[in-house]
Amino acid sequence: MKTDKRKHPRQEREETIFIEVLAASSQNKDDNILLECTTKDISKSGLKITAEYPFIIDSILELIISFESGGYKFLLTGQVKWYEEVSDKRYIAGFELIEAEHSDFMVWRNMFDEEQSLQA
């Protein structure tokens, strides 16, 4: 069992997420693909997702998160911190979000700050 290393509280939330894999391997067999996955939980600095794809630890990937409730869309960059196979060709993975120049990282973080101030 993994130790919980999250820095921020999690929110259980199932939303559609698209993950762009530009260069997965040296053999190019899974390069340039777009995966449709689902978030299990989200936080200010990370995500846990379910997928039908085994991710490479430490790979940095582009994430497009689409919130059906509210119509919000975020372009984020995430680093795969861990993954495990939970059933045949079914995986869960943990991503740490990384600040990138072209991403919505600051907007994403502000969303959590605003939600927290509303709850106070």
C-alpha positions in Angstrom: 0.0 0.0 0.0 1.3 3.5 -0.9 1.9 6.2 1.6 -0.2 9.3 1.0 2.2 12.0 -0.1 -0.3 14.6 -1.2 0.5 18.2 0.0 -3.1 19.4 -0.4 -6.5 18.0 0.5 -8.2 15.8 -2.1 -11.7 16.2 -3.6 -13.3 13.1 -4.9 -14.4 14.1 -8.4 -15.0 12.1 -11.6 -14.4 14.2 -14.6 -13.2 13.5 -18.2 -9.5 14.0 -18.8 -7.6 13.7 -22.0 -3.9 12.9 -21.9 -1.7 13.5 -24.8 1.2 11.1 -25.2 3.7 12.6 -27.6 6.7 10.2 -27.2 6.0 7.2 -25.1 8.9 4.9 -26.1 12.0 4.6 -28.2 10.1 2.2 -30.5 7.4 4.9 -31.2 4.6 2.3 -30.9 2.4 4.5 -28.7 3.5 7.9 -29.8 1.2 10.8 -30.6 -2.0 9.4 -29.0 -4.8 11.0 -27.1 -6.2 9.0 -24.2 -9.6 9.5 -22.6 -9.4 8.9 -18.9 -11.4 9.7 -15.7 -10.3 11.6 -12.6 -10.9 9.8 -9.3 -9.8 12.7 -7.2 -8.2 16.1 -7.7 -6.2 18.5 -5.6 -4.5 21.8 -5.9 -1.3 20.1 -6.9 -2.2 16.7 -8.3 -4.7 14.2 -9.7 -5.5 10.5 -9.4 -6.9 9.0 -12.6 -8.2 5.7 -14.0 -7.0 4.7 -17.5 -6.6 1.7 -19.8 -3.0 2.6 -20.4 0.2 1.9 -18.3 2.0 5.2 -17.8 5.8 5.6 -17.6 6.9 6.8 -14.1 8.4 10.4 -14.3 7.0 11.0 -17.8 5.7 14.6 -18.3 2.4 14.7 -20.2 -0.1 17.3 -21.3 -3.5 17.0 -19.6 -6.8 18.5 -20.8 -9.5 18.3 -18.0 -13.0 19.1 -18.9 -15.5 19.7 -16.1 -19.0 18.8 -17.3 -20.5 20.7 -14.4 -19.8 24.3 -15.2 -18.2 23.8 -18.6 -14.6 24.5 -17.3 -11.6 23.3 -19.3 -8.0 23.3 -18.1 -4.8 22.6 -20.0 -2.3 21.3 -17.5 1.1 19.6 -17.4 1.6 16.7 -15.1 4.3 14.3 -14.1 3.5 10.6 -13.5 4.5 9.9 -9.9 3.1 6.3 -9.7 0.7 3.9 -11.4 -0.6 0.4 -10.7 -2.6 -2.1 -12.5 -5.9 -2.7 -10.7 -7.4 -5.2 -13.1 -6.7 -6.6 -16.6 -5.7 -3.5 -18.7 -7.1 -1.1 -16.1 -4.8 1.2 -14.2 -4.8 4.0 -11.7 -2.1 6.7 -11.8 -1.0 9.7 -9.7 0.1 12.9 -11.4 1.8 15.9 -9.8 0.9 19.1 -11.6 3.7 21.2 -12.8 3.7 24.9 -13.6 4.3 25.4 -17.3 4.3 28.5 -19.4 1.4 27.5 -21.6 -0.8 25.8 -19.0 -3.7 26.9 -16.8 -1.8 25.9 -13.7 -2.4 29.2 -11.8 -6.1 29.3 -12.7 -6.4 25.6 -11.5 -4.7 26.5 -8.2 -6.9 29.6 -7.8 -10.0 27.5 -8.2 -9.1 25.6 -5.1 -8.2 28.8 -3.1 -11.6 30.3 -4.1 -13.5 27.1 -3.1 -11.6 27.0 0.3 -12.5 30.7 1.0 -16.2 30.0 0.2 -16.2 27.1 2.7 -14.6 29.2 5.5 
